[in-house]
Amino acid sequence: MPHYAFYFDSRFCSGCKACQIACKDKHGLEPGLLWRRVYEVTGGSWLPAGNGWISNVFAYNLSIACNHCEKPICVEVCPSGAMQQRSDGIVLIDGEKCLGCRYCSWACPYGAPQFDEKAGRMTKCTFCVDNLEAGLPPACVAACPLRVLDYGDRQELEARYGAPSQVFPLPEAGLTGPSLLITPHPQAGRAQNEPARVANREEVDGR
Amino acid sequence: MKERSLVVFTVLIQAAAGAFWVLCLLEIWLVRRAGFAADLITRKIFLALGLLIAAGLLASLFHLGSPRKAYLAVANLESSWLSREIFFSLCFAASWAAFTFGLWFPAVPPWLRILAGATASLCSLMLVYCMARIYMLRTVPGWNRPATPLAFYSTALLLGCATAGAGLILFNGAPREDPVSWKILLQPPLLGVAGGVIVLFALEWLISRLRDAGGRGNELLASTRAVPVSSNILRPGLAAAAAVLWAAVPWVYSGFSGQGALMDGLVLAALFLALASELIGRYRFYQRR
């Protein structure tokens, strides 16, 4: 039985958000719901150099959906048992049981569960389980024009791409054990040591 | 703010829990001095707590996207502190009802009334603990601090003292046939309540220092919203005004000469100032996520 995970190559992500749009299109998401979010991280500045200036700016993108964590805190805290994890690691919401209390959205450090005002309950990335059952990739993976997204069994992904990295501004992996492997952008190390910020906060902030 | 209803729910339920503890202590103190009259003094206040409990539980429903499924909220007692909170809320409400029924109907055996009171006290203690644990998520550094349970218990005690004190005056304060004896009986509890309110306001200021110290937040989900500056000034101002009014309550009561409206107005104003201060503090707590 595979334990599904996502892989993301931050070196080549252009921030086009095709993954984000493909997800919204496939699932018919209401405005304001972003099951996959592309964060634009930036830092640095312009430095004086003689009579001119040189750019010391860095920027990279992170495409994050639900990480279907190994220790999903959303499942722990859900009062009705609507949040459930399958044996293959995929975390799904049982809409019939969900109260819409939003507790999972408080607990999740990745902003994955999002409240659907129209339905009165929580929703989130489903890893496109219907596609998986048909032998197809998740919509976001299929849509990426630069092929920076991949999916599969976690151990196979680690063998192919290497061990997961901690990248700013993602929370410490030890908190929930995200099933997410990232090849960091070459400049990502600067974000750990210099001031950096998410530049498109208003776009991705669903709270 | 989406959590508006939760601000009301948590503050009102904590006020009810704290008032229950204070009133139980008061009942024990009064029984030794006034015998059977203790029930006559406290039963109306205990009954009034039902309004707080009902209002708080009703407010919690407004937070749900599907209130009709609220009954499912106790389905995950195994791991969810929210399920446990709702469970103890319901147990507190039921045991409060049983205890208050016993106060109003003397046919209920004393041992049964004591059992109901002890159960309600224990359930309300657990209820406040579960409320605090809901917010102590390992993934939310702003909430996962010792200051969270300290703040919740201090809110319960502070509003509990204020509610109990207001109830003493509103339901019993006007001097009747024997005003001197009445004042002798109620003055010490009023002093205790006033002292409790003042000490707890000071404690809350200390807790706020703990809460504001250190801790790196979640950089991924950091909110674009800033805490309104007005709440930095308003809350301490309201707390100070409430503390001053409560300090005046025993002093005014000692010189009280039958002007019920003045005394009632004083304690109600003091109670509402304390409540407003706590509501603002709770609102700011939710902003720290």
Contacts between the chains, C-beta under 8 A, distances in Angstrom:
chain1	res1	chain2	res2	distance
A	39	B	220	7.2
A	64	B	220	7.8
A	73	B	137	6.9
A	73	B	138	7.2
A	73	B	139	5.8
A	75	B	79	8.0
A	76	B	79	4.8
A	76	B	80	7.0
A	77	B	79	7.5
A	77	B	80	5.4
A	77	B	81	7.1
A	77	B	82	6.6
A	77	B	134	8.0
A	77	B	137	7.3
A	78	B	76	6.1
A	78	B	80	6.1
A	79	B	72	7.4
A	79	B	73	4.6
A	79	B	74	7.2
A	79	B	75	6.6
A	79	B	76	5.3
A	79	B	80	4.6
A	79	B	82	4.1
A	79	B	83	4.3
A	79	B	86	6.9
A	80	B	69	7.0
A	80	B	72	3.9
A	80	B	73	6.2
A	80	B	75	4.9
A	80	B	76	6.6
A	81	B	72	7.8
A	81	B	75	4.9
A	81	B	76	4.9
A	82	B	72	7.9
A	97	B	69	7.3
A	97	B	72	5.9
A	97	B	75	7.5
A	98	B	65	7.7
A	98	B	66	7.0
A	98	B	69	7.5
A	99	B	64	5.1
A	99	B	65	6.8
A	99	B	66	5.4
A	99	B	69	4.9
A	99	B	70	6.5
A	99	B	72	6.1
A	99	B	73	6.1
A	100	B	64	5.4
A	100	B	65	2.0
A	100	B	66	5.0
A	101	B	63	6.6
A	101	B	64	5.6
A	101	B	65	7.5
A	101	B	73	7.2
A	101	B	82	6.8
A	102	B	2	7.3
A	102	B	63	7.4
A	102	B	65	7.6
A	103	B	80	7.8
A	103	B	82	5.4
A	103	B	134	7.4
A	106	B	137	6.7
A	106	B	140	6.6
A	106	B	289	6.6
A	107	B	137	5.1
A	107	B	139	5.8
A	107	B	140	7.3
A	108	B	139	7.1
A	109	B	139	4.1
A	109	B	140	7.9
A	109	B	218	5.6
A	109	B	220	6.8
A	109	B	221	6.9
A	110	B	220	6.6
A	110	B	221	7.9
A	111	B	220	6.9
A	111	B	221	5.3
A	115	B	65	6.3
A	116	B	65	7.7
A	117	B	65	7.6
A	119	B	65	7.6
A	120	B	64	7.9
A	120	B	65	3.6
A	120	B	66	4.5
A	121	B	65	5.4
A	121	B	66	5.9
A	122	B	65	7.6
A	168	B	219	6.7
A	169	B	218	8.0
A	169	B	219	3.4
A	169	B	220	4.6
A	170	B	220	6.0
A	171	B	139	6.6
A	171	B	218	5.9
A	171	B	219	8.0
A	171	B	220	6.3
A	175	B	138	5.8
A	175	B	139	5.4
A	176	B	139	6.8
A	198	B	219	7.4
A	198	B	220	7.3
A	198	B	222	7.6
A	201	B	222	7.6
A	201	B	224	5.1
A	202	B	224	6.1
A	205	B	221	7.6
A	205	B	223	6.8
A	205	B	224	6.0
A	207	B	221	7.1
A	207	B	223	6.5
